[in-house]
């Protein structure tokens, strides 16, 4: 048994001072600190801002969409009543109220989109994933519409295959809605063009498939193939578009090895399938990742920084987070084609695993862990 020795008084004083400093947040070597917006909330999965500084977020297991008013100020206010409550929600394994995004014309139409794991009650109401749209007015949602229903979910119970759900949704610079769906723990789905699973989908805001999709089938416009934008994916967690080029980037969770960052191109095959091979394969017909992590980090939220609150060298950098280590990673791209120039895997270290990450309207990066929402402040 090890027994700690008594420390000299001056060392104790130093330790106390350091504790007081660090209690305000860990300042990174680059000079950044995580400032809480709100803590003690129930597993916020996805966050999305309005231009006026309201922040909408999903609670994973409660089915609630909630809103924080004045989220970009020093006096944020979490409204006690949810905007809307979806359900019943299956919260088994990785399921839950997952993706959320606002319509580009949200200020006019109030449309808010959500992807969630529906907990079925029987034959006429099966377990499934659903892409829903509600209309928000005065922070209250109404008129729920399933714009894409009966999406794959794996097990029809609260056991078995309940992982690899994907679920992030975002609007592209083309005005189309993009949705990631994992392989629901069945790798053969990723290569099956008649399955929504293991894909990134592209759809119109009303839930129909755009006719210029790479595999659009005019004879079967409602088939999974008509919606597919890219395939051969295991479990793409989050999506973001380069603000200048419109190129789509994603975080991809590998098996025990080879977590990836990918550039997602229309019609491309990313190689995951029944053979369960991930990472760079250097095979004709397959699109290789731009970054690979041999050891699992579980990459999650991803975003570009375009603001002016941080030093100029961070502008147009790609940032992504991970769940396993709580790190924020910085990627410098050296040209408009997205070629990686430098990766800083130790840009910022958080105390807990990070789930989502976006840039707020105030030019700061915001992120979530399983109990809070934070903003990244530059202190130098």
C-alpha positions as a Markdown table, in Angstrom:
| # | Residue | x | y | z |
|---|---|---|---|---|
| 1 | Unk | 0.0 | 0.0 | 0.0 |
| 2 | Unk | 1.3 | 3.4 | -1.0 |
| 3 | Unk | 1.1 | 6.2 | 1.5 |
| 4 | Unk | 1.4 | 9.9 | 0.3 |
| 5 | Unk | 4.1 | 11.9 | 2.0 |
| 6 | Unk | 3.2 | 15.3 | 3.5 |
| 7 | Unk | 3.9 | 18.1 | 1.1 |
| 8 | Unk | 5.8 | 21.3 | 2.1 |
| 9 | Unk | 3.5 | 24.3 | 2.7 |
| 10 | Unk | 4.6 | 26.3 | -0.3 |
| 11 | Unk | 3.8 | 23.3 | -2.6 |
| 12 | Unk | 0.4 | 23.1 | -1.1 |
| 13 | Unk | -0.2 | 26.8 | -1.7 |
| 14 | Unk | 0.9 | 26.4 | -5.3 |
| 15 | Unk | -1.4 | 23.4 | -5.8 |
| 16 | Unk | -4.4 | 25.3 | -4.3 |
| 17 | Unk | -3.7 | 28.3 | -6.7 |
| 18 | Unk | -3.5 | 25.9 | -9.7 |
| 19 | Unk | -6.7 | 24.2 | -8.6 |
| 20 | Unk | -8.5 | 27.6 | -8.5 |
| 21 | Unk | -7.2 | 28.5 | -12.0 |
| 22 | Unk | -8.1 | 25.2 | -13.5 |
| 23 | Unk | -11.5 | 25.2 | -12.0 |
| 24 | Unk | -12.4 | 27.8 | -14.5 |
| 25 | Unk | -11.5 | 25.4 | -17.3 |
| 26 | Unk | -8.4 | 23.9 | -18.9 |
| 27 | Unk | -6.4 | 26.5 | -20.9 |
| 28 | Unk | -4.8 | 24.7 | -23.9 |
| 29 | Unk | -1.3 | 25.4 | -25.1 |
| 30 | Unk | -2.8 | 27.3 | -27.9 |
| 31 | Unk | -4.6 | 29.6 | -25.4 |
| 32 | Unk | -8.2 | 28.2 | -25.6 |
| 33 | Unk | -10.6 | 27.5 | -22.8 |
| 34 | Unk | -14.0 | 25.8 | -22.6 |
| 35 | Unk | -16.6 | 28.1 | -21.1 |
| 36 | Unk | -19.8 | 26.4 | -20.0 |
| 37 | Unk | -23.0 | 27.7 | -21.6 |
| 38 | Unk | -25.1 | 25.3 | -19.6 |
| 39 | Unk | -24.4 | 22.2 | -17.5 |
| 40 | Unk | -26.6 | 19.5 | -15.9 |
| 41 | Unk | -28.7 | 18.8 | -18.9 |
| 42 | Unk | -29.7 | 15.4 | -20.2 |
| 43 | Unk | -27.3 | 14.2 | -22.9 |
| 44 | Unk | -27.5 | 16.8 | -25.6 |
| 45 | Unk | -26.6 | 15.1 | -28.8 |
| 46 | Unk | -27.0 | 17.7 | -31.6 |
| 47 | Unk | -27.0 | 21.5 | -31.4 |
| 48 | Unk | -28.1 | 24.1 | -34.0 |
| 49 | Unk | -28.2 | 27.9 | -33.9 |
| 50 | Unk | -30.5 | 30.5 | -35.3 |
| 51 | Unk | -29.1 | 33.7 | -36.5 |
| 52 | Unk | -30.5 | 35.5 | -33.5 |
| 53 | Unk | -28.5 | 33.4 | -31.1 |
| 54 | Unk | -31.1 | 30.8 | -30.0 |
| 55 | Unk | -29.7 | 27.3 | -29.6 |
| 56 | Unk | -31.8 | 24.3 | -30.3 |
| 57 | Unk | -30.7 | 20.9 | -29.1 |
| 58 | Unk | -31.9 | 17.3 | -28.8 |
| 59 | Unk | -32.0 | 15.3 | -25.5 |
| 60 | Unk | -31.0 | 11.8 | -26.4 |
| 61 | Unk | -33.4 | 9.7 | -24.3 |
| 62 | Unk | -36.2 | 12.0 | -23.3 |
| 63 | Unk | -37.2 | 12.7 | -26.9 |
| 64 | Unk | -37.2 | 16.4 | -26.2 |
| 65 | Unk | -36.1 | 19.2 | -28.5 |
| 66 | Unk | -35.2 | 22.1 | -26.2 |
| 67 | Unk | -34.0 | 25.7 | -26.8 |
| 68 | Unk | -31.7 | 28.1 | -25.0 |
| 69 | Unk | -32.4 | 31.8 | -25.5 |
| 70 | Unk | -29.5 | 34.3 | -25.6 |
| 71 | Unk | -27.1 | 31.3 | -25.9 |
| 72 | Unk | -24.3 | 33.5 | -27.2 |
| 73 | Unk | -24.4 | 35.9 | -24.3 |
| 74 | Unk | -23.2 | 35.7 | -20.7 |
| 75 | Unk | -26.8 | 35.1 | -19.5 |
| 76 | Unk | -28.2 | 32.2 | -21.5 |
| 77 | Unk | -31.7 | 31.0 | -20.5 |
| 78 | Unk | -32.8 | 27.4 | -20.9 |
| 79 | Unk | -36.6 | 27.4 | -21.4 |
| 80 | Unk | -38.3 | 25.0 | -19.0 |
| 81 | Unk | -40.8 | 23.6 | -21.6 |
| 82 | Unk | -39.5 | 21.7 | -24.5 |
| 83 | Unk | -40.0 | 22.9 | -28.1 |
| 84 | Unk | -41.4 | 19.5 | -28.9 |
| 85 | Unk | -41.3 | 15.9 | -27.6 |
| 86 | Unk | -40.8 | 13.0 | -30.1 |
| 87 | Unk | -41.5 | 9.5 | -29.2 |
| 88 | Unk | -41.7 | 7.0 | -28.0 |
| 89 | Unk | -37.9 | 7.0 | -28.3 |
| 90 | Unk | -35.8 | 3.9 | -28.2 |
| 91 | Unk | -32.7 | 4.8 | -26.2 |
| 92 | Unk | -31.1 | 1.3 | -26.3 |
| 93 | Unk | -27.4 | 1.2 | -27.0 |
| 94 | Unk | -26.6 | 4.1 | -29.4 |
| 95 | Unk | -30.2 | 4.9 | -30.3 |
| 96 | Unk | -32.1 | 8.0 | -29.3 |
| 97 | Unk | -33.1 | 11.5 | -30.5 |
| 98 | Unk | -30.1 | 12.0 | -32.6 |
| 99 | Unk | -29.9 | 14.5 | -35.5 |
| 100 | Unk | -31.3 | 18.0 | -35.7 |
| 101 | Unk | -31.0 | 20.8 | -38.2 |
| 102 | Unk | -32.8 | 24.0 | -39.1 |
| 103 | Unk | -34.1 | 24.9 | -42.5 |
| 104 | Unk | -32.0 | 27.6 | -44.3 |
| 105 | Unk | -35.2 | 29.6 | -44.4 |
| 106 | Unk | -36.0 | 28.9 | -40.7 |
| 107 | Unk | -36.7 | 32.6 | -40.0 |
| 108 | Unk | -39.5 | 32.5 | -42.5 |
| 109 | Unk | -40.9 | 28.9 | -42.4 |
| 110 | Unk | -39.9 | 27.7 | -38.9 |
| 111 | Unk | -39.0 | 24.3 | -40.2 |
| 112 | Unk | -36.9 | 22.1 | -37.9 |
| 113 | Unk | -35.8 | 18.6 | -38.9 |
| 114 | Unk | -35.1 | 15.7 | -36.5 |
| 115 | Unk | -33.9 | 12.1 | -36.9 |
| 116 | Unk | -34.8 | 9.7 | -34.1 |
| 117 | Unk | -35.1 | 6.1 | -33.1 |
| 118 | Unk | -38.7 | 5.2 | -32.8 |
| 119 | Unk | -39.7 | 2.6 | -30.2 |
| 120 | Unk | -42.3 | 0.5 | -31.8 |
| 121 | Unk | -45.3 | -1.2 | -30.1 |
| 122 | Unk | -46.0 | -4.1 | -32.5 |
| 123 | Unk | -46.6 | -5.2 | -36.0 |
| 124 | Unk | -48.4 | -2.1 | -37.2 |
| 125 | Unk | -45.9 | 0.2 | -35.4 |
| 126 | Unk | -42.4 | -1.3 | -35.9 |
| 127 | Unk | -39.1 | -0.1 | -34.5 |
| 128 | Unk | -37.6 | 2.2 | -37.1 |
| 129 | Unk | -35.7 | 5.4 | -37.7 |
| 130 | Unk | -37.7 | 8.4 | -38.8 |
| 131 | Unk | -36.8 | 11.8 | -40.3 |
| 132 | Unk | -39.3 | 14.3 | -39.0 |
| 133 | Unk | -40.1 | 17.9 | -39.7 |
| 134 | Unk | -41.9 | 20.2 | -37.3 |
| 135 | Unk | -42.9 | 23.9 | -37.5 |
| 136 | Unk | -41.5 | 26.1 | -34.8 |
| 137 | Unk | -43.2 | 29.4 | -33.8 |
| 138 | Unk | -42.4 | 31.3 | -30.6 |
| 139 | Unk | -40.2 | 28.4 | -29.5 |
| 140 | Unk | -43.0 | 25.9 | -29.7 |
| 141 | Unk | -43.2 | 23.1 | -32.3 |
| 142 | Unk | -46.2 | 21.7 | -34.0 |
| 143 | Unk | -47.4 | 19.8 | -37.1 |
| 144 | Unk | -45.0 | 16.8 | -37.0 |
| 145 | Unk | -44.5 | 15.3 | -40.5 |
| 146 | Unk | -42.5 | 12.2 | -41.3 |
| 147 | Unk | -40.7 | 13.2 | -44.5 |
| 148 | Unk | -38.8 | 10.0 | -44.6 |
| 149 | Unk | -40.1 | 7.0 | -42.6 |
| 150 | Unk | -39.4 | 3.3 | -42.1 |
| 151 | Unk | -35.6 | 3.8 | -42.1 |
| 152 | Unk | -33.5 | 0.8 | -41.0 |
| 153 | Unk | -32.8 | 0.4 | -37.2 |
| 154 | Unk | -31.5 | -3.1 | -36.7 |
| 155 | Unk | -33.1 | -5.0 | -33.8 |
| 156 | Unk | -36.9 | -4.8 | -33.3 |
| 157 | Unk | -36.3 | -4.9 | -29.5 |
| 158 | Unk | -34.3 | -3.2 | -26.7 |
| 159 | Unk | -31.5 | -5.6 | -27.3 |
| 160 | Unk | -29.4 | -6.9 | -30.2 |
| 161 | Unk | -28.3 | -4.6 | -33.0 |
| 162 | Unk | -28.9 | -1.1 | -31.6 |
| 163 | Unk | -25.8 | 0.6 | -32.8 |
| 164 | Unk | -24.3 | 2.3 | -36.0 |
| 165 | Unk | -27.4 | 4.5 | -36.4 |
| 166 | Unk | -25.6 | 7.5 | -37.9 |
| 167 | Unk | -28.3 | 10.1 | -37.7 |
| 168 | Unk | -26.8 | 13.5 | -38.4 |
| 169 | Unk | -28.6 | 15.8 | -40.8 |
| 170 | Unk | -27.4 | 19.0 | -42.4 |
| 171 | Unk | -28.3 | 21.3 | -45.3 |
| 172 | Unk | -25.7 | 21.6 | -48.1 |
| 173 | Unk | -24.8 | 24.7 | -50.0 |
| 174 | Unk | -27.0 | 23.3 | -52.7 |
| 175 | Unk | -30.1 | 23.6 | -50.5 |
| 176 | Unk | -30.5 | 19.9 | -50.2 |
| 177 | Unk | -30.8 | 17.9 | -47.0 |
| 178 | Unk | -28.0 | 15.3 | -46.2 |
| 179 | Unk | -28.5 | 12.4 | -43.8 |
| 180 | Unk | -26.0 | 9.9 | -42.6 |
| 181 | Unk | -27.3 | 6.4 | -41.7 |
| 182 | Unk | -24.9 | 3.7 | -40.3 |
| 183 | Unk | -24.9 | 0.1 | -41.3 |
| 184 | Unk | -27.0 | -0.8 | -38.2 |
| 185 | Unk | -24.2 | -3.3 | -37.3 |
| 186 | Unk | -24.8 | -5.3 | -40.5 |
| 187 | Unk | -21.8 | -4.6 | -42.9 |
| 188 | Unk | -23.5 | -6.1 | -45.9 |
| 189 | Unk | -26.0 | -3.2 | -45.9 |
| 190 | Unk | -23.3 | -0.7 | -46.8 |
| 191 | Unk | -22.9 | -2.2 | -50.3 |
| 192 | Unk | -26.6 | -2.9 | -50.9 |
| 193 | Unk | -28.0 | -0.3 | -53.1 |
| 194 | Unk | -31.5 | -1.3 | -52.1 |
| 195 | Unk | -30.8 | -0.4 | -48.4 |
| 196 | Unk | -30.7 | 3.0 | -46.8 |
| 197 | Unk | -28.2 | 1.7 | -44.3 |
| 198 | Unk | -24.4 | 2.4 | -44.5 |
| 199 | Unk | -25.1 | 5.4 | -46.7 |
| 200 | Unk | -25.2 | 9.2 | -46.9 |
| 201 | Unk | -28.5 | 10.2 | -48.4 |
| 202 | Unk | -29.4 | 13.4 | -50.3 |
| 203 | Unk | -33.0 | 14.6 | -50.4 |
| 204 | Unk | -35.2 | 17.6 | -51.0 |
| 205 | Unk | -36.5 | 19.4 | -48.0 |
| 206 | Unk | -39.9 | 17.7 | -48.5 |
| 207 | Unk | -38.4 | 14.2 | -48.3 |
| 208 | Unk | -38.4 | 13.4 | -52.0 |
| 209 | Unk | -35.3 | 12.3 | -53.8 |
| 210 | Unk | -33.6 | 14.9 | -56.1 |
| 211 | Unk | -33.5 | 13.8 | -59.8 |
| 212 | Unk | -29.9 | 14.7 | -60.1 |
| 213 | Unk | -28.8 | 12.2 | -57.4 |
| 214 | Unk | -26.1 | 9.9 | -58.7 |
| 215 | Unk | -28.2 | 6.7 | -58.7 |
| 216 | Unk | -31.7 | 8.2 | -59.2 |
| 217 | Unk | -34.1 | 5.7 | -60.7 |
| 218 | Unk | -36.8 | 7.5 | -62.6 |
| 219 | Unk | -38.9 | 4.3 | -62.5 |
| 220 | Unk | -38.5 | 4.0 | -58.7 |
| 221 | Unk | -38.1 | 7.5 | -57.3 |
| 222 | Unk | -39.0 | 6.3 | -53.8 |
| 223 | Unk | -36.4 | 3.5 | -53.7 |
| 224 | Unk | -33.4 | 3.7 | -51.4 |
| 225 | Unk | -31.1 | 3.8 | -54.5 |
| 226 | Unk | -32.7 | 7.1 | -55.7 |
| 227 | Unk | -31.7 | 8.7 | -52.4 |
| 228 | Unk | -28.1 | 7.4 | -52.1 |
| 229 | Unk | -25.4 | 10.1 | -52.4 |
| 230 | Unk | -22.5 | 7.9 | -51.2 |
| 231 | Unk | -22.2 | 4.3 | -50.0 |
| 232 | Unk | -19.8 | 1.8 | -48.4 |
| 233 | Unk | -19.8 | 3.6 | -45.1 |
| 234 | Unk | -19.8 | 2.0 | -41.7 |
| 235 | Unk | -21.1 | 4.7 | -39.3 |
| 236 | Unk | -20.6 | 8.3 | -40.4 |
| 237 | Unk | -21.3 | 10.4 | -37.3 |
| 238 | Unk | -21.3 | 14.0 | -38.5 |
| 239 | Unk | -21.2 | 16.0 | -41.7 |
| 240 | Unk | -20.0 | 19.5 | -42.6 |
| 241 | Unk | -19.5 | 21.5 | -45.8 |
| 242 | Unk | -16.5 | 23.6 | -46.7 |
| 243 | Unk | -17.9 | 27.2 | -46.7 |
| 244 | Unk | -16.1 | 28.2 | -49.9 |
| 245 | Unk | -16.0 | 25.0 | -52.0 |
| 246 | Unk | -19.1 | 23.2 | -50.8 |
| 247 | Unk | -17.1 | 20.0 | -50.5 |
| 248 | Unk | -18.6 | 17.6 | -47.9 |
| 249 | Unk | -16.5 | 16.2 | -45.1 |
| 250 | Unk | -17.5 | 13.5 | -42.6 |
| 251 | Unk | -16.3 | 11.7 | -39.5 |
| 252 | Unk | -16.4 | 7.9 | -39.9 |
| 253 | Unk | -16.3 | 5.4 | -37.0 |
| 254 | Unk | -14.3 | 2.3 | -37.9 |
| 255 | Unk | -14.2 | -1.1 | -36.1 |
| 256 | Unk | -11.4 | -1.6 | -33.6 |
| 257 | Unk | -9.1 | 0.2 | -35.9 |
| 258 | Unk | -9.2 | 2.9 | -38.6 |
| 259 | Unk | -11.4 | 5.7 | -37.6 |
| 260 | Unk | -11.6 | 8.0 | -40.6 |
| 261 | Unk | -12.1 | 11.5 | -41.9 |
| 262 | Unk | -13.6 | 11.4 | -45.4 |
| 263 | Unk | -14.3 | 13.8 | -48.2 |
| 264 | Unk | -17.7 | 12.6 | -49.5 |
| 265 | Unk | -18.2 | 12.8 | -53.3 |
| 266 | Unk | -21.3 | 12.0 | -55.2 |
| 267 | Unk | -21.6 | 8.4 | -56.2 |
| 268 | Unk | -18.4 | 7.2 | -54.5 |
| 269 | Unk | -17.9 | 3.9 | -52.7 |
| 270 | Unk | -16.0 | 4.2 | -49.4 |
| 271 | Unk | -15.2 | 0.5 | -49.1 |
| 272 | Unk | -17.0 | -0.8 | -46.0 |
| 273 | Unk | -18.8 | -4.1 | -46.6 |
| 274 | Unk | -19.1 | -7.8 | -45.7 |
| 275 | Unk | -15.3 | -8.1 | -45.7 |
| 276 | Unk | -15.1 | -5.6 | -42.9 |
| 277 | Unk | -12.0 | -3.9 | -44.2 |
| 278 | Unk | -11.6 | -0.2 | -43.3 |
| 279 | Unk | -8.9 | 2.5 | -43.6 |
| 280 | Unk | -6.9 | 3.2 | -46.8 |
| 281 | Unk | -7.3 | 0.3 | -49.2 |
| 282 | Unk | -5.7 | 1.8 | -52.4 |
| 283 | Unk | -8.2 | -0.1 | -54.5 |
| 284 | Unk | -9.6 | 1.0 | -57.8 |
| 285 | Unk | -13.2 | 2.1 | -57.4 |
| 286 | Unk | -12.9 | 2.9 | -53.7 |
| 287 | Unk | -12.5 | 6.3 | -52.2 |
| 288 | Unk | -9.9 | 6.4 | -49.5 |
| 289 | Unk | -10.1 | 8.6 | -46.3 |
| 290 | Unk | -8.0 | 11.7 | -46.0 |
| 291 | Unk | -7.1 | 10.9 | -42.4 |
| 292 | Unk | -6.9 | 7.5 | -40.6 |
| 293 | Unk | -6.5 | 6.8 | -36.9 |
| 294 | Unk | -5.2 | 3.2 | -36.4 |
| 295 | Unk | -6.3 | 3.3 | -32.7 |
| 296 | Unk | -9.9 | 4.0 | -32.1 |
| 297 | Unk | -10.8 | 7.6 | -31.1 |
| 298 | Unk | -14.5 | 7.6 | -32.0 |
| 299 | Unk | -14.7 | 10.8 | -34.1 |
| 300 | Unk | -17.9 | 12.7 | -33.6 |
| 301 | Unk | -18.8 | 16.4 | -34.4 |
| 302 | Unk | -17.1 | 18.2 | -37.3 |
| 303 | Unk | -17.2 | 21.8 | -38.5 |
| 304 | Unk | -15.3 | 24.5 | -40.3 |
| 305 | Unk | -14.3 | 27.7 | -38.6 |
| 306 | Unk | -15.0 | 30.9 | -40.5 |
| 307 | Unk | -15.2 | 33.5 | -37.8 |
| 308 | Unk | -13.0 | 36.3 | -36.6 |
| 309 | Unk | -12.9 | 35.7 | -32.8 |
| 310 | Unk | -9.8 | 33.5 | -33.1 |
| 311 | Unk | -6.5 | 34.4 | -34.6 |
| 312 | Unk | -6.4 | 34.4 | -38.4 |
| 313 | Unk | -4.4 | 31.2 | -38.7 |
| 314 | Unk | -7.5 | 29.3 | -37.5 |
| 315 | Unk | -9.8 | 30.7 | -40.2 |
| 316 | Unk | -11.0 | 28.1 | -42.7 |
| 317 | Unk | -9.5 | 25.3 | -40.6 |
| 318 | Unk | -11.4 | 22.0 | -40.2 |
| 319 | Unk | -12.1 | 21.0 | -36.6 |
| 320 | Unk | -13.5 | 17.7 | -35.4 |
| 321 | Unk | -13.9 | 16.1 | -32.0 |
| 322 | Unk | -13.8 | 12.6 | -30.5 |
| 323 | Unk | -15.7 | 10.7 | -27.9 |
| 324 | Unk | -13.0 | 8.4 | -26.5 |
| 325 | Unk | -10.5 | 11.1 | -25.5 |
| 326 | Unk | -12.4 | 14.3 | -25.4 |
| 327 | Unk | -10.0 | 15.9 | -27.9 |
| 328 | Unk | -10.7 | 18.6 | -30.5 |
| 329 | Unk | -8.5 | 18.1 | -33.5 |
| 330 | Unk | -7.4 | 20.8 | -35.9 |
| 331 | Unk | -6.9 | 20.1 | -39.6 |
| 332 | Unk | -5.2 | 22.6 | -41.9 |
| 333 | Unk | -6.1 | 22.2 | -45.6 |
| 334 | Unk | -3.6 | 23.5 | -48.1 |
| 335 | Unk | -5.8 | 24.1 | -51.1 |
| 336 | Unk | -9.4 | 24.2 | -52.3 |
| 337 | Unk | -9.3 | 20.5 | -53.2 |
| 338 | Unk | -9.1 | 19.6 | -49.5 |
| 339 | Unk | -5.6 | 18.2 | -49.4 |
| 340 | Unk | -4.5 | 17.9 | -45.7 |
| 341 | Unk | -1.4 | 20.0 | -44.9 |
| 342 | Unk | -1.2 | 19.5 | -41.1 |
| 343 | Unk | -3.2 | 17.7 | -38.3 |
| 344 | Unk | -3.0 | 18.8 | -34.7 |
| 345 | Unk | -4.5 | 16.1 | -32.6 |
| 346 | Unk | -3.8 | 17.9 | -29.3 |
| 347 | Unk | -5.4 | 21.3 | -30.2 |
| 348 | Unk | -7.8 | 21.1 | -27.2 |
| 349 | Unk | -8.5 | 18.5 | -24.5 |
| 350 | Unk | -11.9 | 18.4 | -22.8 |
| 351 | Unk | -12.7 | 16.6 | -19.5 |
| 352 | Unk | -15.3 | 14.4 | -21.1 |
| 353 | Unk | -16.1 | 12.8 | -24.5 |
| 354 | Unk | -17.4 | 15.3 | -27.0 |
| 355 | Unk | -20.6 | 14.7 | -29.1 |
| 356 | Unk | -21.4 | 17.6 | -31.4 |
| 357 | Unk | -19.5 | 20.7 | -32.5 |
| 358 | Unk | -20.7 | 23.7 | -34.5 |
| 359 | Unk | -19.7 | 27.4 | -35.1 |
| 360 | Unk | -22.1 | 29.8 | -33.5 |
| 361 | Unk | -23.3 | 33.1 | -35.0 |
| 362 | Unk | -20.9 | 34.9 | -32.6 |
| 363 | Unk | -17.9 | 33.4 | -34.3 |
| 364 | Unk | -17.1 | 30.9 | -31.5 |
| 365 | Unk | -17.0 | 27.1 | -31.6 |
| 366 | Unk | -19.6 | 25.4 | -29.5 |
| 367 | Unk | -19.6 | 21.7 | -28.4 |
| 368 | Unk | -21.5 | 19.3 | -26.3 |
| 369 | Unk | -20.6 | 16.5 | -23.9 |
| 370 | Unk | -23.1 | 14.1 | -22.3 |
| 371 | Unk | -24.1 | 16.7 | -19.7 |
| 372 | Unk | -23.4 | 20.2 | -21.0 |
| 373 | Unk | -22.9 | 22.7 | -23.8 |
| 374 | Unk | -19.7 | 24.8 | -24.0 |
| 375 | Unk | -18.1 | 27.5 | -26.1 |
| 376 | Unk | -14.4 | 27.6 | -27.0 |
| 377 | Unk | -12.9 | 31.0 | -25.9 |
| 378 | Unk | -9.5 | 32.3 | -27.0 |
| 379 | Unk | -7.8 | 33.7 | -23.9 |
| 380 | Unk | -4.4 | 35.0 | -25.2 |
